[in-house]
Amino acid sequence: MNSNFKHQSIQKHFGVIIENDKVITNITDSTENISKGSIFFAREGMSSHGSDYINLALKRGAILIISSKAINNKKVHYVPDLENILAGFLYDYYDIEQKKVKFFGITGTNGKTSIAYLAHKITQDHKQSSAYVGTLGYISENFRSKSNNTTPSIFFIFDCISQTKYSNTLYVYLELSSHGLSQRRLNNLCFEKVCICNIASDHLDYHENHEAYTKSKLSALKLYARREPLINHEITEKNAMNVNHYSISEINENATFYVNIVRSSPERSECNIFNNKQKIFSFSTDFFPDFNILNACYSICLILDQDFFNFQKIDFKRLSLPPGRNNIFKKDQKMIVVDFAHNPNALELIISSYRSSYKSIWTLFGCGGNRDKSKRNKMFKIAKKYSQKIFITSDNSRFENFNSIVRDILGEDRFDNLEVIKDRDSAIKIAIDTLPKNVPLLILGRGHEETLSLGKNIINHSDIKAVQRYISL
């Protein structure tokens, strides 16, 4: 990118003149990404404002700080309406044509990763340029980058787009987390469409209560979008909807889109999609359980009004769920399932589904430390209800004592066939070694993730790689 163009963009949008002999190396709102020649944007964060880190930014080499908060410092340029300016500035700075990028926002307690990822993959099946942004990072056909947050910073997103090669239009499928929505991380983006797939309960350590959590999810409807949102029909019945929308349901035939799962099994599933009671699509898939089939339907209904869309171009033989979402491993009549389910609602959905298809199941899970304690015993009660054997192990204990977490998980409940093994890798090995034939072992909570936070240490661990190692795949 032309260096003078960067300088001109800064002057045009913020009225700041930077000498041409000063090289702008990058722009960021994270002190972790600051180096010599950076421009640091101090914005409101989760628990503090970026202006609290001005000295650190300058020490690391920032040549300019643009802040949404007034600070008495010559190196800080105050922009009161910074959030309203950012999106236009980023399009200009990276020389991205706004009409050539279409953002889709997906939120929900469970399923948003799968919906965004599948929509991304289906778009690629149509030979269109596409990118996924969320829990798995930034993924496009020719560029990838890891992210620390489900909904990353707008700076991260635009930097990734600038490094993505695409023709005509780039379709970007964004996960919208409750944290990201409540912090208004992407409020200045123009979306093509938003989707709310479900609202259960999660992250109460941050939101404090279910009402605040629900409010953060519904705030997705306040984002500017060109098209009407796609919303779970049951959400529209529980909450007053003052916006025009399309509804989707696997229960209510009166929804705009009715999903009829004809057959669901770990071997093969069949499904029909109806639009205003008229069948518009039927498909067969190896997706299981029902919620994964429903996620596929959400992804289809999200984009079927796009000009490129054609039902016949969806290749379910090739279409696969994201890593760590109902990933099944089989060898010598042993079956292991790795899934990201990490809250009571998600846990019950997957455990009950497998229990309905098999005489018995084994479950391995843990609970994160220094986070929502209220869900711990609820998760154990669910595992106890459906499982023949349970393994409790570590899952991001952080700075909380593992035994304390286990006490919260068990509560006053007892279960005879229970093993508590602190080391997650050892727990997985023991579970696989002792697993009977034709009994699914559900390893839940980590999914695709490749590290564990234990005290001051971040250790390498992947449930998927552990399974592959211990069944010798």
C-alpha positions in Angstrom: 0.0 0.0 0.0 1.3 3.5 -0.9 2.7 5.1 2.3 1.4 8.5 1.4 -2.1 7.1 1.0 -2.0 6.0 4.7 -0.9 9.5 5.8 -3.7 11.0 3.7 -6.3 8.7 5.2 -5.3 9.7 8.7 -5.5 13.4 7.8 -8.8 13.1 5.9 -10.7 11.3 8.7 -9.0 12.7 11.8 -7.4 15.9 10.8 -4.0 14.8 11.9 -0.9 15.5 9.7 1.9 13.0 10.1 5.2 13.9 8.5 5.9 11.9 5.3 9.2 10.7 6.7 7.4 8.9 9.5 6.6 5.4 8.4 3.2 4.0 9.6 3.8 0.3 10.2 0.2 -0.6 11.3 -3.0 0.6 12.9 -4.4 -1.2 16.0 -6.6 -0.9 19.1 -4.6 -3.6 20.9 -1.3 -2.8 22.7 -0.2 -6.4 21.9 0.1 -5.4 18.3 2.0 -2.1 18.8 5.5 -1.7 17.5 7.7 1.1 16.2 5.6 3.2 13.8 2.1 2.0 15.0 -0.9 4.2 15.4 -2.9 3.2 18.5 -6.6 3.8 18.7 -7.7 4.0 22.3 -11.3 2.7 22.6 -13.7 1.5 25.2 -12.9 -2.1 26.2 -14.4 -4.8 28.4 -13.2 -3.4 31.7 -11.1 -0.4 30.8 -10.5 2.3 28.2 -7.6 2.1 25.8 -6.4 5.5 27.1 -5.3 3.7 30.3 -2.5 2.2 28.2 -1.1 5.3 26.5 2.3 5.2 28.3 2.7 1.5 27.3 1.7 2.3 23.7 4.3 5.1 23.5 6.9 3.0 25.1 6.3 0.3 22.4 6.8 2.8 19.6 3.4 4.3 18.8 3.8 7.5 16.8 0.3 8.7 17.3 -2.6 7.8 19.6 -6.2 8.6 18.6 -8.6 8.4 21.5 -12.3 8.5 22.0 -11.6 9.9 25.5 -10.1 13.3 26.1 -6.6 13.0 27.5 -4.1 15.8 28.4 -1.2 14.6 26.3 0.4 16.1 23.1 0.7 12.7 21.5 -3.0 12.0 22.0 -5.5 13.2 19.4 -9.1 13.3 20.8 -11.9 12.2 18.5 -15.2 12.3 20.4 -17.2 10.5 17.6 -14.4 8.0 16.9 -16.7 5.0 16.8 -18.9 6.6 14.1 -15.8 7.4 11.9 -13.9 4.1 12.2 -15.6 2.0 9.6 -15.4 4.6 6.9 -11.7 5.3 7.8 -10.8 1.5 7.7 -12.4 1.1 4.2 -10.4 4.1 3.1 -7.1 3.2 4.8 -7.0 -0.3 3.4 -8.4 0.9 0.0 -11.4 -1.6 0.2 -14.5 -0.8 -1.8 -17.5 -0.9 0.6 -19.9 -2.3 -1.9 -17.6 -5.2 -2.6 -17.8 -6.6 1.0 -21.0 -8.0 2.5 -21.1 -8.7 6.2 -23.5 -11.3 7.8 -23.7 -11.3 11.6 -24.7 -14.5 13.4 -25.4 -14.7 17.2 -26.9 -17.3 19.5 -25.9 -19.2 22.7 -25.1 -22.3 20.7 -24.6 -22.9 17.0 -23.3 -19.6 15.7 -19.9 -21.0 14.8 -21.5 -23.8 12.8 -24.0 -21.5 11.0 -21.3 -19.0 10.1 -18.8 -21.7 9.0 -21.4 -23.6 7.0 -22.7 -20.4 5.3 -19.0 -19.7 4.4 -18.5 -23.2 2.9 -21.8 -23.1 1.0 -20.9 -19.7 -0.5 -17.6 -21.3 -1.6 -19.5 -24.1 -3.2 -21.1 -21.4 -5.4 -17.6 -20.3 -6.5 -18.0 -17.1 -4.6 -15.3 -15.4 -2.5 -16.0 -15.9 1.2 -14.5 -15.5 4.7 -15.5 -16.8 8.1 -14.7 -14.8 11.3 -15.2 -16.1 14.8 -14.1 -18.7 17.3 -11.9 -20.4 14.7 -10.2 -17.2 13.7 -10.3 -15.7 10.2 -10.7 -18.3 7.4 -10.7 -17.6 3.7 -9.6 -19.6 0.7 -6.2 -17.8 0.6 -5.7 -16.2 4.0 -6.0 -17.4 7.6 -5.3 -15.8 11.0 -6.0 -16.7 14.6 -8.1 -14.5 16.9 -8.2 -14.2 20.7 -11.9 -13.4 20.6 -15.1 -14.9 19.1 -16.0 -11.5 17.8 -12.6 -9.8 17.1 -11.8 -6.2 16.8 -12.9 -4.3 13.7 -9.2 -3.6 13.1 -8.4 -7.3 13.0 -11.2 -7.9 10.6 -10.2 -5.2 8.1 -6.6 -6.1 8.3 -7.5 -9.7 7.4 -9.8 -8.6 4.5 -7.0 -6.4 3.2 -4.8 -9.6 2.9 -7.5 -11.6 1.3 -7.6 -12.0 -2.5 -11.1 -11.9 -3.9 -12.9 -11.0 -7.1 -16.2 -9.1 -7.4 -17.8 -9.5 -3.9 -16.4 -10.9 -0.6 -19.0 -12.5 1.6 -18.0 -12.3 5.3 -19.7 -14.4 7.9 -19.2 -13.0 11.4 -19.9 -14.6 14.8 -21.4 -12.0 17.1 -20.7 -12.9 20.8 -22.6 -11.5 23.7 -19.4 -9.8 24.8 -18.8 -8.3 21.4 -22.4 -7.0 21.2 -22.5 -5.5 24.6 -19.2 -3.7 24.0 -20.5 -2.5 20.6 -17.3 -3.8 18.8 -18.9 -3.8 15.4 -21.7 -1.3 15.7 -20.3 0.9 13.0 -20.4 -1.8 10.4 -23.0 -2.0 7.7 -24.4 -5.6 7.6 -26.1 -7.4 4.8 -28.2 -9.4 7.3 -28.1 -10.6 10.9 -29.3 -13.8 12.4 -30.3 -14.8 16.0 -30.4 -18.6 16.2 -31.2 -19.2 19.9 -30.9 -17.6 23.3 -30.4 -19.9 26.3 -28.0 -18.8 29.1 -24.3 -18.4 29.3 -21.5 -16.0 30.4 -23.4 -14.9 33.5 -20.1 -14.1 35.1 -19.9 -11.2 32.7 -23.6 -10.3 32.2 -24.6 -11.0 35.8 -28.1 -12.2 34.9 -30.1 -13.9 32.2 -32.0 -10.7 31.4 -28.8 -8.7 30.6 -27.5 -11.6 28.6 -30.7 -11.8 26.5 -30.6 -8.0 26.0 -27.1 -8.2 24.6 -28.1 -10.9 22.1 -31.2 -9.0 21.0 -29.1 -5.9 20.5 -28.0 -7.5 17.2 -31.3 -6.3 15.8 -30.1 -2.7 16.4 -27.2 -3.2 14.0 -27.7 -1.5 10.6 -28.5 -4.2 8.0 -29.7 -3.9 4.4 -32.0 -6.9 4.7 -34.5 -8.1 7.3 -33.0 -10.4 10.0 -33.5 -14.1 10.4 -34.7 -15.0 13.9 -35.5 -18.2 15.7 -39.4 -18.3 15.8 -39.4 -19.2 19.5 -37.4 -16.0 20.3 -40.0 -13.9 18.5 -42.7 -15.4 20.6 -41.0 -14.8 23.9 -39.8 -11.2 23.0 -41.7 -8.3 21.5 -40.3 -7.9 18.0 -40.6 -4.4 16.7 -38.7 -5.1 13.5 -39.7 -6.8 10.3 -38.0 -10.2 10.1 -38.0 -13.7 8.8 -38.6 -16.5 11.3 -37.3 -20.1 11.3 -38.4 -23.0 13.4 -38.2 -26.8 13.6 -41.3 -26.8 15.8 -43.8 -24.2 14.4 -45.0 -24.8 10.8 -46.2 -21.2 10.7 -42.7 -19.8 10.7 -41.4 -18.2 7.5 -39.0 -21.2 7.3 -40.1 -24.5 8.8 -37.5 -27.2 9.2 -38.8 -30.7 9.1 -36.2 -33.3 10.2 -37.7 -36.5 8.7 -35.0 -38.8 10.1 -32.0 -38.2 12.3 -29.2 -40.7 13.2 -25.4 -40.9 13.4 -25.4 -42.8 10.1 -27.8 -40.7 8.0 -30.3 -37.9 8.4 -32.9 -36.4 6.1 -34.5 -33.0 6.2 -37.0 -30.8 4.4 -37.2 -27.0 4.4 -40.5 -25.2 3.9 -41.0 -21.5 3.0 -44.4 -20.3 3.9 -45.6 -23.9 4.0 -44.2 -24.7 0.5 -41.4 -27.2 0.4 -38.4 -25.6 -1.2 -35.5 -28.0 -0.5 -34.9 -31.6 0.6 -31.5 -33.0 1.5 -29.7 -36.0 3.0 -26.7 -35.6 5.2 -24.4 -37.3 7.7 -25.0 -34.4 10.1 -26.1 -35.4 13.6 -27.7 -34.6 16.1 -30.8 -32.5 15.2 -29.2 -29.2 16.2 -26.5 -29.6 13.6 -29.0 -30.3 10.9 -30.9 -27.2 12.0 -27.7 -25.2 11.9 -27.2 -26.2 8.3 -30.8 -25.0 7.6 -30.0 -21.7 9.2 -27.0 -21.2 7.0 -29.1 -22.0 3.9 -31.9 -19.7 4.9 -29.5 -16.9 5.8 -28.1 -16.6 2.2 -30.9 -18.0 -0.1 -31.9 -14.5 -1.1 -28.4 -13.7 -2.4 -28.1 -13.4 -6.2 -25.6 -16.3 -6.4 -27.6 -18.8 -4.5 -28.8 -22.1 -6.0 -30.0 -25.1 -4.0 -28.5 -27.5 -6.5 -25.0 -26.2 -5.8 -25.0 -27.3 -2.2 -22.8 -30.4 -2.0 -23.7 -32.2 1.2 -21.3 -35.0 0.4 -18.5 -32.6 0.8 -20.0 -30.2 3.3 -18.6 -30.7 6.8 -19.1 -29.2 10.3 -16.4 -27.0 11.8 -13.5 -28.6 13.7 -14.5 -29.7 17.1 -18.3 -29.8 16.3 -19.5 -33.4 16.6 -16.3 -34.8 15.2 -16.6 -38.6 15.2 -13.7 -41.0 15.4 -14.2 -44.8 15.0 -11.8 -47.7 15.3 -12.2 -51.3 16.4 -15.9 -50.7 17.3 -14.9 -47.9 19.6 -16.6 -44.5 18.9 -15.4 -41.2 20.3 -17.1 -37.8 19.7 -15.4 -34.5 20.3 -17.7 -31.5 20.7 -17.4 -27.9 21.9 -20.6 -28.2 24.1 -19.6 -26.1 27.2 -22.9 -25.0 28.8 -26.0 -26.8 30.1 -28.1 -26.3 27.1 -25.5 -27.5 24.6 -24.5 -30.4 26.9 -28.1 -31.7 27.1 -28.7 -31.3 23.4 -25.7 -33.5 22.4 -25.8 -36.0 25.3 -29.6 -36.7 25.1 -29.3 -37.1 21.3 -26.7 -39.8 21.5 -28.5 -41.5 24.4 -31.6 -41.8 22.3 -29.6 -43.6 19.6 -27.4 -45.9 21.9 -28.1 -48.1 24.9 -25.4 -46.4 26.9 -22.9 -43.5 26.6 -19.8 -42.3 28.5 -19.3 -38.6 29.1 -16.0 -36.7 29.8 -16.2 -33.0 30.6 -14.9 -30.2 32.9 -15.8 -26.6 33.8 -13.7 -23.5 33.4 -12.3 -21.7 36.5 -13.0 -18.1 37.5 -16.1 -18.1 35.4 -19.9 -18.8 35.7 -20.1 -21.1 38.7 -23.9 -21.5 38.5 -23.7 -23.8 35.5 -21.3 -26.4 37.0 -23.7 -28.6 38.9 -26.4 -28.2 36.2 -23.9 -29.7 33.7 -23.2 -32.6 36.1 -26.9 -33.3 36.6 -27.4 -33.5 32.8 -24.4 -35.9 32.4 -25.7 -38.0 35.3 -29.1 -38.2 33.7 -28.0 -39.7 30.5 -24.5 -41.3 31.0 -23.5 -44.8 32.2 -20.1 -43.4 33.2 -18.7 -39.9 33.8 -15.2 -38.6 33.7 -14.6 -35.1 35.3 -11.4 -33.4 34.3 -9.7 -30.0 33.8 -11.1 -27.4 31.4 -9.3 -24.0 31.6 -9.1 -24.0 35.4 -7.2 -20.7 35.1 -6.4 -19.5 38.6 -9.1 -21.5 40.5 -8.3 -24.7 42.4 -9.3 -27.8 40.4 -10.7 -29.5 43.5 -12.9 -26.5 44.2 -14.3 -26.6 40.7 -15.0 -30.4 41.2 -16.9 -29.7 44.4 -19.1 -27.2 42.6 -19.7 -29.6 39.8 -20.8 -32.4 42.1 -22.7 -30.3 44.6 -24.8 -32.7 46.7 -25.1 -35.2 43.9 -23.5 -38.6 43.8 -22.8 -40.9 40.9 -21.3 -44.4 41.4 -19.6 -44.8 38.0 -17.5 -41.6 38.3 -13.8 -40.9 37.8 -12.1 -37.6 38.6 -8.8 -37.1 36.7 -7.2 -33.7 36.9 -5.0 -34.1 33.8 -7.2 -33.9 30.7 -4.9 -35.8 28.4 -4.6 -38.7 30.9 -8.4 -38.6 31.4 -8.9 -39.0 27.6 -6.4 -41.9 27.5 -8.0 -43.8 30.4 -11.5 -43.2 29.0 -10.5 -44.5 25.6 -8.6 -47.5 26.9 -11.5 -48.6 29.1 -14.3 -47.8 26.7 -16.5 -50.8 25.8 -17.3 -51.5 22.2 -20.3 -49.8 20.6 -20.5 -47.3 23.5 -20.0 -43.6 22.4 -17.5 -41.6 24.5 -18.5 -37.9 24.4 -15.5 -35.6 25.1 -17.1 -32.2 25.6 -16.1 -28.6 26.2 -12.9 -28.0 24.3 -13.8 -28.8 20.7 -11.3 -27.3 18.3 -9.2 -25.6 20.9 -5.5 -26.4 21.2 -4.5 -24.9 24.6 -5.5 -25.1 28.2 -5.2 -22.3 30.7 -3.9 -23.7 34.0 -2.7 -21.1 36.6 0.0 -19.0 35.0 0.6 -21.6 32.3 -0.9 -22.0 28.9 -0.2 -25.6 27.9 -0.7 -27.2 24.5 -3.6 -29.6 24.5 -6.0 -30.7 21.7 -8.9 -33.1 22.4 -8.9 -34.0 18.7 -5.2 -34.8 18.6 -5.4 -36.7 21.9 -8.1 -38.9 20.5 -6.2 -39.5 17.3 -3.1 -40.5 19.3 -4.8 -42.9 21.7 -6.9 -44.8 19.1 -3.9 -44.7 16.7 -5.6 -43.1 13.8 
